[in-house]
Amino acid sequence: MDILAVVSVLIGIVTGLLVLAEKILGIFSRIKHYKKMFDKYYNNWKESGHEFLPSHNEFRKVLKYIEKSRLTKDELAFSLLCALQYGDKSLNYLIERNMNNKKAIAYTIEFLSGKGIRVKWRAEYALSKFPQSNVKSYIEQIKECRLITDEIKESFQRILTQSVEEYLINLSKSTDQRMKDYSSQVIGQIQAGIVSAKLKKIIQKNRFISI
């Protein structure tokens, strides 16, 4: 191989490495950008006494960062609340990531009132999927509080008997059109979340095998 050919090959290699480096820098730049956005939303949530949540579109923008990052228990719980608020398809994935997070139980229980009926049902569903010993222990601590209404106690009953999905299916057959539509929507969101979580596991498994 003559010198010109060697130089040509080297130039090709260097060019390829520069393109790769540019792509890696771009990825890191995007991660940094989305981390900054996530930190802003999370800090606003904390400073508002857990009242603020980003819009659904804003949450979707930072979801990739959430999926690829190690988060604190509070950050994971905050992410779950966003999915609960909007019925996002990341719901089941975030339930799984919060499975041993007792803080998530406490924050999710707050969603059983004052957030709208569909949010309440999604919160009931999430709580029914957490370790029931942890959920029951927390409910036992607060169930006698005067702020716990009969309606919330009914939610507790569905959660602890793990009958939330059955309850929603029965409502979807209701003659009350509003309840029928709302329950059907939540059932669809839950099913979409289950499928999405399964696909994530398959993708992650295939990536591991390919390595």
KOLBAMAR-133963 format. One record per residue: residue number from 1; y, z, x of N, C-alpha, C, O in turn; residue in three letters. Coordinates in steps of 0.1 Angstrom, whole numbers, plus 2048, in hexadecimal, padded with zeros to 3 digits. Each point is the difference from the previous one (the first is absolute). Last residue first. Example, Ala and Ser with C-alpha at 12.3 -4.5 7.8 and 13.67 -1.06 7.14 Angstrom:
REM KOLBAMAR-133963
2:7EA:847:880:80B:800:809:80B:808:7F8:80B:801:805:SER
1:7BC:7FE:7FE:80C:800:7F7:80C:800:809:800:807:80A:ALA
REM end
This chain:
REM KOLBAMAR-133963
211:7B9:8ED:709:803:805:80D:7F4:803:808:801:804:80B:ILE
210:7FB:7EE:7C8:804:7F5:809:804:804:80E:7FF:7F9:809:SER
209:7F6:827:7D5:7F4:7F9:805:804:7F5:809:7F9:7FD:80A:ILE
208:829:81B:7E2:7F9:809:809:7F4:7F8:806:7FD:801:80C:PHE
207:81C:7EB:7D2:808:800:80C:7F8:808:80B:800:7FC:80C:ARG
206:7EE:803:7C9:7FE:7F3:807:808:800:80D:7FB:7FA:80A:ASN
205:80A:82C:7DA:7F3:7FF:806:7FD:7F3:808:7FA:801:80A:LYS
204:82F:804:7DE:800:809:80C:7F2:800:806:7FF:800:80C:GLN
203:806:7E8:7CC:808:7F9:80B:7FF:809:80D:7FE:7FB:80B:ILE
202:7EE:816:7CE:7F9:7F5:805:807:7F9:80C:7FA:7FD:80A:ILE
201:81C:826:7DF:7F4:805:808:7F8:7F5:806:7FC:801:80B:LYS
200:828:7F4:7D8:805:806:80C:7F5:805:809:800:7FD:80C:LYS
199:7F5:7F4:7C9:803:7F5:808:805:805:80E:7FD:7FA:80A:LEU
198:7FC:826:7D4:7F4:7FB:805:802:7F4:80A:7F9:7FF:80A:LYS
197:82C:813:7E0:7FB:80A:809:7F3:7FB:806:7FE:801:80C:ALA
196:815:7E5:7D1:808:7FF:80C:7FB:80A:80B:7FF:7FC:80C:SER
195:7ED:806:7C9:7FC:7F3:807:808:7FF:80D:7FA:7FC:80B:VAL
194:811:828:7DA:7F2:802:805:7FC:7F4:808:7FA:801:80B:ILE
193:82F:7FE:7DE:801:809:80C:7F2:802:806:7FF:800:80D:GLY
192:805:7E7:7CB:806:7F8:80B:800:809:80D:7FE:7FB:80B:ALA
191:7F5:81B:7CE:7F6:7F6:804:805:7F8:80C:7F8:7FD:809:GLN
190:826:820:7E3:7F6:808:807:7F5:7F6:805:7FC:802:80B:ILE
189:826:7EB:7DA:805:805:80D:7F6:807:808:7FF:7FF:80D:GLN
188:7F6:7F5:7C7:801:7F4:809:805:804:80E:7FB:7FA:809:GLY
187:805:828:7D6:7F3:7FC:804:7FF:7F4:809:7F9:800:80A:ILE
186:831:80B:7E4:7FC:80A:80A:7F1:7FE:805:7FD:801:80C:VAL
185:814:7E4:7D0:807:7FD:80D:7FC:809:80B:7FD:7FC:80B:GLN
184:7F2:80D:7CA:7FA:7F4:805:807:7FC:80E:7F9:7FC:809:SER
183:81A:827:7DE:7F3:804:806:7F9:7F4:806:7FA:802:80B:SER
182:82E:7F5:7DE:803:809:80C:7F2:804:807:7FF:7FF:80C:TYR
181:7FF:7E9:7CA:806:7F7:80B:802:808:80D:7FC:7FC:80B:ASP
180:7F5:81C:7CF:7F6:7F6:803:805:7F7:80C:7F9:7FE:80A:LYS
179:825:820:7E2:7F6:808:808:7F5:7F6:805:7FB:802:80B:MET
178:825:7EB:7D8:806:805:80C:7F6:807:809:800:7FD:80C:ARG
177:7F2:7F5:7C9:802:7F5:809:806:804:80D:7FC:7FB:80B:GLN
176:7E5:820:7D3:80E:801:804:802:7F6:80B:7FB:802:80B:ASP
175:7DA:805:7E4:808:7F7:7F7:80F:801:803:808:7F8:7FA:THR
174:7CF:80E:82C:808:807:7F6:807:7F6:7F6:802:7F5:804:SER
173:7E2:807:826:7FB:7FB:7F3:807:806:7F4:7FC:7FE:7F4:LYS
172:80E:80E:839:801:7F2:800:7FB:7F9:7F3:802:7F4:7FD:SER
171:7F8:83B:80C:80E:7FD:7FC:802:7F1:7FF:808:7FB:7F8:LEU
170:7CF:814:819:801:803:7F2:80E:7FD:7FB:801:7FA:7F5:ASN
169:7F9:802:839:7F8:7F6:7F9:801:802:7F1:801:7F6:7F8:ILE
168:812:82B:823:808:7F4:800:7F9:7F5:7F9:806:7F8:7F8:LEU
167:7E2:830:80E:80C:802:7F7:808:7F4:7FE:804:7FC:7F5:TYR
166:7DA:804:82B:7FA:800:7F3:80B:801:7F5:800:7F9:7F6:GLU
165:80C:80E:837:7FE:7F2:7FD:7FA:7FD:7F2:803:7F7:7FA:GLU
164:805:836:815:80C:7F9:7FF:7FE:7F1:7FC:806:7FB:7F7:VAL
163:7DC:82E:811:7FF:7F7:7F4:80D:7F8:7FE:802:7FA:7F5:SER
162:7ED:82D:82A:800:7F2:805:7FE:7F6:7F5:7F7:7F7:800:GLN
161:811:83A:7FF:7F3:7FB:7FB:7FE:7F1:804:7F6:7FA:7FC:THR
160:831:81C:812:7F5:809:805:7F3:7FC:7FA:7F5:802:806:LEU
159:833:7E7:7ED:7FE:7FF:80E:7F3:807:805:7F8:7FB:807:ILE
158:817:808:7CC:7FA:7F3:803:7FD:7FE:80E:7F6:7FA:804:ARG
157:81F:82E:7EF:7F3:7FF:7FA:7F9:7F3:803:7F4:7FF:804:GLN
156:839:808:808:7F8:807:808:7F1:7FF:7FC:7F7:7FF:808:PHE
155:82A:7EF:7DC:7FE:7F8:80C:7F6:807:80A:7F8:7F9:805:SER
154:816:81F:7D6:7F6:7F5:7FB:7FD:7F7:80C:7F5:7FB:802:GLU
153:82C:825:805:7F3:806:7FF:7F5:7F7:7FC:7F5:800:805:LYS
152:838:7F2:7F9:7FB:800:80E:7F2:807:801:7F8:7FB:808:ILE
151:81D:805:7CE:7FD:7F2:803:7FB:800:80F:7F6:7F8:803:GLU
150:819:830:7EC:7F3:7FD:7FA:7FC:7F2:804:7F4:7FD:803:ASP
149:82F:819:81E:7FF:7FE:7F2:7F2:7FD:7FC:7F7:7FF:808:THR
148:823:81C:821:7F4:7F7:7FE:7FE:7FF:7F1:7FC:80A:7F9:ILE
147:825:812:81B:804:7F2:800:7F5:7F7:7FD:802:7F4:7FE:LEU
146:7F9:83B:808:806:7FD:7F3:804:7F2:7FF:802:7FB:7F4:ARG
145:7D5:816:82A:80E:7FF:801:806:7FC:7F3:7FA:7F7:7F9:CYS
144:7D7:80D:813:806:80A:7F7:80F:800:801:807:807:7F9:GLU
143:7DD:7DB:822:7FE:7FD:7F1:806:80A:7F7:803:7FD:7F4:LYS
142:7FB:800:83F:80C:7FD:7F9:7FE:7FF:7F1:80A:7FF:7F8:ILE
141:7D3:80B:829:80C:807:805:80C:7FE:7F7:808:809:7FF:GLN
140:7CF:7DF:7FA:7FE:80E:7FD:80C:809:803:804:80A:7FA:GLU
139:7FA:7C8:813:803:802:7F2:7FF:80E:7FC:808:805:7F8:ILE
138:7EC:7F0:834:80E:7FF:7FE:804:802:7F1:80A:807:7FD:TYR
137:7C8:7F9:80E:807:80B:807:80F:800:7FD:806:80A:7FD:SER
136:7E0:7D1:7F6:7FE:80B:7F7:807:80D:805:806:807:7F9:LYS
135:7FA:7D2:822:809:7FE:7F4:7FF:80C:7F7:80A:805:7FB:VAL
134:7DA:7FA:82B:80E:802:804:809:7FF:7F4:80A:807:7FE:ASN
133:7C8:7F1:7FB:802:80E:804:80F:803:804:805:80A:7FD:SER
132:7EC:7C9:7FA:803:808:7F4:802:80F:803:807:807:7F9:GLN
131:804:7CC:825:7F6:80B:7FF:803:80A:7F5:80B:806:801:PRO
130:80B:7CB:7F5:800:80A:80B:7F5:80A:800:7FA:801:7F5:PHE
129:80E:7DF:7E8:7F9:7FA:80C:800:809:80C:7F8:7FE:809:LYS
128:820:80A:7CD:7F2:801:7FD:7F7:7FB:80C:7F4:802:800:SER
127:83C:7FC:802:7FB:80D:801:7F1:802:7FD:7F9:808:806:LEU
126:81C:7CE:7F4:800:803:80E:7FA:80E:802:7F8:802:809:ALA
125:80E:7F0:7CB:7F6:7F8:806:7FE:804:80F:7F6:803:805:TYR
124:82E:80F:7E2:7F4:806:7FC:7F4:7F9:807:7F7:807:805:GLU
123:833:7E5:801:7FF:80D:808:7F3:807:7FC:7F9:806:809:ALA
122:811:7D4:7E0:7FD:7FC:80D:7FE:80D:809:7F7:801:808:ARG
121:819:805:7CC:7F1:7FB:800:7FC:7FD:80E:7F5:803:804:TRP
120:839:807:7F6:7F7:80C:7FE:7F1:7FC:801:7F9:807:806:LYS
119:827:7D6:7FB:800:808:80D:7F7:80C:7FE:7F8:803:80A:VAL
118:80F:7E5:7CF:7F7:7F9:809:7FF:806:80E:7F6:800:806:ARG
117:827:813:7D9:7F2:802:7FD:7F7:7F8:809:7F5:805:803:ILE
116:83B:810:80C:7FB:7F5:7F8:7F1:801:7FE:7F9:805:809:GLY
115:823:81B:80F:800:7F3:807:7FC:7F4:7F8:7FF:7F5:804:LYS
114:801:83D:7F1:80E:7FB:803:801:7F3:807:80B:7FC:804:GLY
113:7C7:820:801:80B:802:7F6:80D:7FA:805:803:800:80C:SER
112:7D5:800:80E:7FA:801:7F3:80A:802:7F5:7FC:800:7F4:LEU
111:80B:7FD:83D:801:7F4:7F9:7F9:800:7F2:800:7F6:7F9:PHE
110:7FE:82E:827:80E:7FF:7FB:802:7F4:7F8:809:7FF:7F8:GLU
109:7CF:807:81F:800:808:7F4:80E:800:7FA:801:800:7F4:ILE
108:7F8:7EC:836:7FB:7F8:7F5:800:807:7F3:803:7FA:7F6:THR
107:809:81D:832:80B:7F6:7FC:7FB:7F8:7F4:808:7FD:7F8:TYR
106:7D9:822:81A:80C:807:7FB:80A:7F6:7FB:806:802:7F5:ALA
105:7D5:7ED:821:7FC:805:7F3:80C:807:7FA:803:7FD:7F4:ILE
104:801:7F3:838:800:7F5:7F6:7FD:805:7F2:805:7FB:7F6:ALA
103:7F8:823:82E:80E:7FD:7FC:801:7F5:7F6:808:801:7F7:LYS
102:7CF:809:81E:803:809:7F5:80E:7FF:7FB:803:803:7F5:LYS
101:7DA:7DC:824:80E:804:802:804:808:7F4:802:7FB:7F5:ASN
100:7D5:7EA:816:7FF:80E:805:80E:806:802:802:80A:807:ASN
99:7F9:7C9:7E8:7F5:807:7FA:7FF:80F:804:7FC:809:7F8:MET
98:823:7CF:810:805:80E:7FC:7F5:809:7FC:802:80B:7FB:ASN
97:7F7:7C7:80F:806:805:80C:805:80E:7FE:802:807:80A:ARG
96:7EB:7E2:7D1:7F6:803:80B:806:806:80C:7FA:809:807:GLU
95:822:7E9:7D7:7F8:80B:7FB:7F6:804:80B:7FF:80C:803:ILE
94:819:7CD:803:808:80C:804:7FA:80D:7FB:802:80A:805:LEU
93:7E9:7CC:7F0:800:802:80F:807:80C:804:7FC:808:809:TYR
92:805:7EC:7CA:7F3:806:804:7FF:802:80F:7FA:80A:804:ASN
91:82E:7E2:7EA:7FE:80D:7FB:7F3:806:805:800:80B:806:LEU
90:817:7C9:801:7FD:808:80B:7FB:80E:7FB:7FD:808:809:SER
89:815:7D6:7DA:7F2:7FE:803:7FB:807:80C:7F4:801:803:LYS
88:834:811:7DC:7FE:7F6:80A:7F1:7FF:804:7F9:809:7FE:ASP
87:825:810:7E0:7F3:7FA:7FE:7FC:7F6:80A:7FA:7F6:7FC:GLY
86:82F:826:803:800:7F2:7FC:7F3:7FA:7FC:7FF:7F4:7FD:TYR
85:808:83B:810:80C:7FD:7F8:7FF:7F2:7FA:803:7FD:7F5:GLN
84:7DC:812:82A:7FE:806:7F3:80C:7FC:7F7:7FE:7FD:7F4:LEU
83:804:7F8:839:7F6:7F8:7FA:7FE:804:7F1:7FD:7F8:7F7:ALA
82:820:822:824:806:7F2:7FD:7F6:7F7:7F9:803:7FA:7F6:CYS
81:7EE:830:818:809:802:7F5:807:7F2:7FC:802:7FD:7F5:LEU
80:7E3:806:833:7F8:801:7F4:809:800:7F3:7FD:7F9:7F6:LEU
79:818:80B:834:7FB:7F2:7FE:7F7:7FF:7F3:802:7F7:7F8:SER
78:80D:834:816:80B:7F8:7FB:7FC:7F2:7FD:804:7FA:7F6:PHE
77:7DC:822:81E:802:804:7F2:80C:7F8:7FA:7FF:7FB:7F5:ALA
76:7F9:7FF:839:7F5:7FA:7F8:802:803:7F1:7FE:7F8:7F8:LEU
75:820:81D:826:802:7F1:7FF:7F6:7F9:7F8:803:7F7:7F9:GLU
74:7F7:837:810:80B:7FE:7F7:803:7F1:7FE:803:7FB:7F5:ASP
73:7DD:812:82B:7FB:802:7F2:80B:7FE:7F6:7FD:7FB:7F5:LYS
72:809:7E9:837:7FE:80E:7FE:7FB:802:7F1:800:7F6:7F8:THR
71:7F4:7DC:823:80B:807:7FA:7FD:80F:7FE:7F4:804:800:LEU
70:7FE:7CC:81C:7FC:80E:7FE:80B:807:7FA:80B:802:807:ARG
69:7EF:7C8:7F3:806:80B:808:7F8:80D:7FC:7FB:802:7F6:SER
68:800:7D0:7F7:7FD:7FF:80E:804:80C:808:7FF:800:80C:LYS
67:809:7FA:7C4:7F2:7FD:802:7FC:801:80F:7F5:803:803:GLU
66:839:802:7EF:7F8:80B:7FC:7F1:7FE:803:7F9:80A:805:ILE
65:824:7D3:803:802:80A:80A:7F8:80D:7FC:7FA:806:809:TYR
64:806:7D7:7D9:7F9:7FC:80C:801:80A:80B:7F7:803:807:LYS
63:822:802:7D1:7F2:803:7FE:7F8:7FD:80C:7F7:807:804:LEU
62:83A:7F3:7F2:7FB:809:80A:7F1:803:800:7FB:808:808:VAL
61:81A:7DA:7D8:805:7FC:80D:7FB:809:80B:7FD:7FB:80B:LYS
60:7FC:80F:7C7:7F7:7F6:805:803:7FB:80E:7F8:7FC:808:ARG
59:825:823:7E3:7F3:806:803:7F6:7F6:806:7FA:802:80A:PHE
58:82F:7EF:7E4:802:807:80C:7F3:806:806:7FD:800:80C:GLU
57:803:7ED:7C9:801:7F5:80A:802:807:80E:7FA:7FB:80A:ASN
56:805:821:7D0:7F3:7FB:803:800:7F5:80B:7F8:800:809:HIS
55:82E:825:7FA:7FC:7F7:7F6:7F2:7FA:803:7FB:802:80B:SER
54:810:82F:808:805:7F2:801:7FB:7F8:7F5:7F7:803:7F8:PRO
53:812:831:801:7F5:7F7:805:806:7F2:801:809:7FD:7F9:LEU
52:808:83C:7FF:802:7F1:803:7F3:7FA:804:7F8:805:806:PHE
51:809:829:7F0:804:7F9:7F4:801:7F1:803:7FC:7F7:7F8:GLU
50:7FB:832:825:7F4:7F8:7FB:803:7F8:7F4:7F7:7FD:7F8:HIS
49:82B:81B:820:7F7:80A:7F9:7F5:7F9:7FA:7FB:804:7F5:GLY
48:827:7E7:826:802:800:7F2:7F8:80A:7F8:800:801:7F4:SER
47:7FB:7F6:83B:80E:806:7FE:803:801:7F1:809:808:7FC:GLU
46:7CE:7E4:812:800:80E:804:80E:807:7FC:800:80A:7FA:LYS
45:7FB:7C7:800:7F7:807:7F7:800:80F:802:801:808:7F7:TRP
44:816:7DC:827:807:801:7F3:7F8:807:7F6:805:808:7F8:ASN
43:7E6:7EF:831:80B:80B:801:808:801:7F4:804:80B:7FC:ASN
42:7DC:7D3:805:7F9:80D:800:80A:80B:801:7FF:80A:7F9:TYR
41:810:7C9:80A:7FC:803:7F2:7FA:80E:800:802:808:7F6:TYR
40:80B:7E9:834:80C:801:7F7:7FB:804:7F2:806:80A:7FB:LYS
39:7D9:7EB:825:806:80D:803:80C:803:7F7:802:80B:7FC:ASP
38:7EA:7CB:801:7F7:80A:7FA:806:80E:803:801:808:7F6:PHE
37:815:7D3:81D:801:800:7F2:7F8:80B:7F9:805:807:7F7:MET
36:7F7:7F3:837:80D:805:7FD:802:800:7F1:806:80A:7FB:LYS
35:7D3:7E3:814:7FF:80F:803:80E:806:7FC:801:80A:7FA:LYS
34:7FB:7C7:805:7FA:806:7F5:7FF:80F:801:800:808:7F6:TYR
33:811:7E0:82F:808:7FE:7F4:7FB:807:7F4:807:807:7F9:HIS
32:7DF:7F8:82E:80B:809:802:809:7FF:7F4:806:80B:7FB:LYS
31:7D7:7D7:806:7FB:80E:7FE:80B:80A:801:801:809:7F8:ILE
30:809:7CA:812:7FE:802:7F2:7FB:80E:7FD:805:806:7F6:ARG
29:7FF:7EF:837:80E:800:7FA:7FF:802:7F1:807:808:7FA:SER
28:7D1:7F1:81F:806:80E:802:80D:801:7FA:804:80B:7FB:PHE
27:7E8:7CB:802:7F9:80A:7F8:805:80E:802:803:807:7F6:ILE
26:80F:7D7:824:804:7FE:7F2:7F9:80A:7F7:807:805:7F7:GLY
25:7ED:7F9:837:80D:806:7FE:805:7FF:7F2:807:809:7FB:LEU
24:7D2:7E1:80F:7FE:80E:801:80D:808:7FE:800:80A:7F9:ILE
23:801:7C7:80A:7FA:804:7F3:7FE:80F:800:803:806:7F5:LYS
22:80D:7E7:833:80A:7FF:7F5:7FB:804:7F3:807:807:7F8:GLU
21:7DB:7F6:82C:809:80C:802:80B:800:7F5:804:80A:7FB:ALA
20:7DF:7D1:806:7F9:80C:7FC:809:80C:801:800:808:7F7:LEU
19:810:7D0:81A:800:7FF:7F1:7F9:80D:7FB:804:805:7F6:VAL
18:7FD:7F7:838:80E:802:7FB:800:800:7F1:806:808:7F9:LEU
17:7D2:7EC:81D:802:80F:801:80E:803:7FB:802:80B:7F9:LEU
16:7F2:7C8:809:7F8:807:7F6:803:80F:800:801:806:7F6:GLY
15:813:7E0:82C:806:7FD:7F2:7F9:807:7F5:806:806:7F7:THR
14:7E8:7FC:835:80C:808:7FF:807:7FE:7F2:804:80A:7FA:VAL
13:7D6:7DC:810:7FC:80E:7FE:80D:809:7FE:800:808:7F8:ILE
12:807:7CA:812:7FA:802:7F3:7FC:80E:7FD:802:805:7F5:GLY
11:80D:7F0:836:80B:7FF:7F6:7FB:802:7F2:806:807:7F8:ILE
10:7DA:7F5:82A:807:80D:800:80C:801:7F7:802:80A:7F9:LEU
9:7E6:7CD:80B:7F8:80A:7F9:807:80E:800:800:807:7F6:VAL
8:815:7D6:821:800:7FD:7F2:7F8:80B:7F8:804:804:7F6:SER
7:7FC:7FC:839:80D:805:7FB:800:7FE:7F1:805:809:7F9:VAL
6:7D6:7E6:81D:800:80F:800:80C:805:7FA:800:80A:7F8:VAL
5:7FE:7C8:80D:7F7:804:7F6:7FF:810:7FF:801:805:7F5:ALA
4:817:7E7:82E:807:7FE:7F3:7F8:804:7F4:805:806:7F7:LEU
3:7E8:7FB:836:80A:80B:7FE:807:7FE:7F2:802:80A:7F9:ILE
2:7CD:7E2:80A:80B:800:809:80B:80A:7FC:7FE:807:7F5:ASP
1:7CA:7F9:809:80C:800:7F7:80C:800:809:802:808:809:MET
REM end
